[in-house]
Amino acid sequence: MKAVFLDANTLGDDVDLSPIESVTGELTKYQRTTPDEVLERIRGFDTVLVNKVVLGRDHFEACPELKTIAVVATGLNNIDQTAAKEHGIRVMNVTNYGRSTVAQHTMALMLALATRLLDYDRDVRAGRWGQSDMFCLMDHPIMELEGRTLGIVGYGDLGQGVAERAAAFGMKVLLGARPGQGPGEVDGYARVPLDELLPQADVLSLHCLLTDETRDLIGARELKMMKRDALLINTSRGGLVNEQALADALRAGEIGGAGFDVLTEEPPRSGNPLLADDIPNLIITPHSAWASREARQRIVVITAKNLASVSGSTK
């Protein structure tokens, strides 16, 4: 197996790539690869590893020796899968590696918003606590999660991890039916139509993939259906929520707060409605929910197993 990794820096410099190297036998690594460099760098290789580098029909037509693409992530939107199939190229990805870290990050966003953690921290640093006429500050309303309803849209591995942790906080869990899904019951949780879930949810957490059916799943209409103190969490994919509609809803006080780890453009070089500095109770983190060292090392191990299944290696 002759393999090249086009954007190894996306896994960080603190992971051990030896499991992959032991399977491939030969692994050429580039820390990053620009679109103009892709074709030159994949020529002559039968296996290409990528995280976010885009591979398409032109690359496949120019490289008939390419047989396998290993995406070191779950999302496959950077690969032209139709063209890959036409050229007999096997595309594999990595799933079920980030349950603990993504669920932890989701709960961190939820807790920070519910307790107004950043607002109170800013108040203290601005000297407002020192100016208080009593022993504490209570300017920002705090939500107690116990007894509240958490709505989860996308009940795969990550959604299940969030449900487990929310249950430990005493929250009631409801599942929202994605487009094409009907109502029912899963693991003892009721799954209801989204329009039925939105008015009930004190917290709504998104864990579904971005598809044509889920794009703008939450827009102005859906936001107006939510409780005025509800929290919206998105650690899944940018594009599931209409960002301008959310910015407007937060400014208007139509919902209580939002915590996002993803945006439609990453990194947001062209600006984004959610990056304005006048939006209340909004926390944005830089697509870091997945990035614990433990999770990144799991990606390496799972990728190595995927590649071994292709090569027939027993290493």
N, C-alpha and C positions, 0 to 999 in steps of 0.2 A: 504494500500500500504506500503510495507516494502522496503525502498530504501537505497542504499549506493552510495556515491560519491567518486570515487577512486582517483581523482587528483584535489581536490578543490583549491589548490594553483594556478592553471592555470588561475583562474578568479581573482586572487588578493585578498588581505585582506581588501579591501575598498568597497566591494559590499555587499549588503544586500540579504542574501539567504532566508529570511523569506517567500517570495512568493512561493518558492519550498517547504519549510518546511510546509507551511499551506496546501498544496495539498497532500503531501506524508503522513503527520501525524507523520512519523518517518523517520529521515534521519541521517544515520551514515556517518560521513565525515572523509576522510583521506586526508592529504595534498598532498601526493604523494604515488604512488604505483609502485613497481618494477615488472617486468614480473613474477618473482618467487612468488610474494605475491598475484597475482590476484586471483587465484583459491580459496585460503583460504578465501579471503575477500569477495567474491561474493556468497559463499555458504549460502543458506537459504534466500537469497533476491530475490524478484520477479522483482525488478526494479534496474537497474544499471545506474548511470550517469558517463560519462567519457568525457574527452576532447581529449587527445592523447593516453590514455592507449589502447593497442591492445587487442581485444577480438576475439576469434576464435572458431573453431569447438570443440576443446578439452574442452574449458570452457563450451560450451553449452551442450555437452554430459554429463558432470559431474554435471550439475546444471539444472535438469529438471523443477525446480520451477521458473526459470528465464523466464519472459514474456515480459519485456520491456527494451530496451536500449535507453537512452536519451543522445545523443551526444550534448554537449554544444558548438557546432561549426557547420560550414557548411560542411566541408569535412568529408566523411565517409570511407576514405581509411584505417582506423585503425580497421574497423569492417568487419569480413567475412560475407557479406550480404547474400551470397548464403546459407551458413550453418545456419545463423539466420532464414532465411525463411523456411528452411527444418525443423527446430525445433519449428516453430510457434512463433518466437520471433519478436515482432514489434520493428523496428529501426526508431527513429525519430531524426531529426537534427534541427538546427536553421538557418534560412535565413533572409535576409533583416534587419539585426541589425546594420550593420556597414557602411551604405552608406555615411554618413557625414564624419566619421573619416577616412575611407579608401580613399575617394575622396580628402579629405584635405591633407592626407599624399602624395598621388599621385601628387597633384599639388605642394606640398612643394619640392618633389624631382625634379620635372620638373623645377621649378623656380630656385632652387639652382644650377642645372646644367646649365641652360640657362644663368644665371648671373655670373657663376663661383664663387659662394659665398664662398665655402670652400677654393678655390685657393687664392682668395684675402684676406680672413681672415688669412691664413697661411703666406702670404707675409707680411701683416701688423705685425703679431706677430714676424716674423723673422727680422723686422727692415727695410725691403726694402722700405716702404713708406717714412720713415725718410731719406733714402738715395736718394730719387727721385730728379731729377733736375727740376721737375715742380710740380704743386699742387696735381696731382693724379697719379695713376698707370693705365695703359691700356694694360698690357702684355697679358691678356687672353681675347680672343674674346667673346663678349656678344651677345646672340641671343635675339631678340625682338620677343615675342610670338604672338603679334597681327599680323594677316594676314597669320600666318603659318598654316600648315595642321597637324592636330592631327589624327592619325590613331588609332582606338580602336578595339581590338580583344576581343570579349566577351561583348555583349551589354545587360547584365542583370542589376540587380539593381545597382551594383557598376559602371559598365561601363556607365550607364545612368547618375549617379551622377557626374562622371568625365566629361562627355560631357556637362552637364549643366554649370559646372564651367569653362571649357575651352571656351565655347561660351561667357561667361562674359569677358574673356580676348581677345575676338575678333578673336578667332581661327576658322578655317574651320575644321569641323569634317567629317571624312570618317570612315566607318565601314569595317573591314576586315572579309571576310567569313571564318569561321572555317571549318575544314574538314567535308564534308557532307552537308554544307550549299551552297546555290546558291546565285547569285547576286539578288539585289532587292533594296527596299527602306524601311527604318524603321524610324518612327518619323521624316520624312523629310530628313534623312541622307541616302546617297547612300551607299549600301553595295556591295563591289567589291571583286573579288578574291584576295587572299593575295599577289600573285605575281604582281598584278596590283597596289595594295596599297603600297607595300614597296618602290618603287622608288619615290612615291609622298609624303610620310610622312616625315615631319620635326621632329615629335615626334611620336613614336609608344608606346602605352600603352596596356599592357596585363591584361585582367580580366576574363579569361576563366579557367575552371577546368582542372586539369591534368588527362588525360586519355591516353589510348594506342595511340589514334589518334593525341593527342596534344603534346605528349612527343617530345622534341627537335623540336618543331614547328618552332623555330628560330635557325638555325644552320649556319654553315660557308657559305653555298650557299645563304641563305636569307640575312645574314649580308652584303654580297658583293653587294646585290641588293639595299641596302639602301643608302641614301645620305651620303657623307663623313662628314657632320656636323650634321647628325641626332642624336636624343637622343632616347634611349630605356629604358622604365620604366616597371618594373615588380613588382606589389604588389599583385600578385595572387598566384602562386605556383612555387616552385623550380622545375626544370625539363622541364618547357616550353621552356627554352633557353639552348642550349648547352654551358655550362659555360667555357669550354676550348676554344671553338671557339670565344666566346665573349671576353675573355681575350686577345686572339691573335689579334682580330679585333681592339680592343682599342689600343693595343700597336702599331699596324701598321697604326693607324690613318684612318682605314676604316670607322669608324663611330665616331661621335663627343663626345659621353658620354653615361653613363648608370647609372640608379638609381634602386637598387634592395632592396626589403624588405624580400625576400625569397631566400633560397638556397636549393639544392637537399638534403642535410643532415642538420638537425636542432636539436640541435646546431651543428656547423661544427667541431666536435671533430677530424675528420680525415684529416683536411685541406681541401682546396678548391682552384681551380685555380684563383678565383676572390679575394682571400685574399692576394695575392702577393702585395708587397709594391711598385711595379714599374708600376702599371697600371694607366694611366692618366684619369682624369675626371670621376671617378667612385665613387659613394656613395652607401654604403651598410648599411642598418639599420636592427636590429635584430628581424624581424617578429613582428614589433610593430605597424604596420599601423592600426590594428584593435582595439588597446588596450586602447582607451580612457575609462575613468570610465563610461561615459554615455553609450557607446556601450556595455561594459561588463554587466552593469545593465540591458540593454535591453535583453541580452542573458538569464539572470535569469528569467525575466518576461515572455519571449517567451517560455522558457523551462517549466515554471510552467503551462502555458496555454496548452502546448502540453500534459503534464502529466494529467492535469485536463480532457482533452478530452478522455483520455484512461480510467481514473478511474470513469468518470461520475460525478466528483465533481463539485459543483457550487461555491466552495470557490474562 
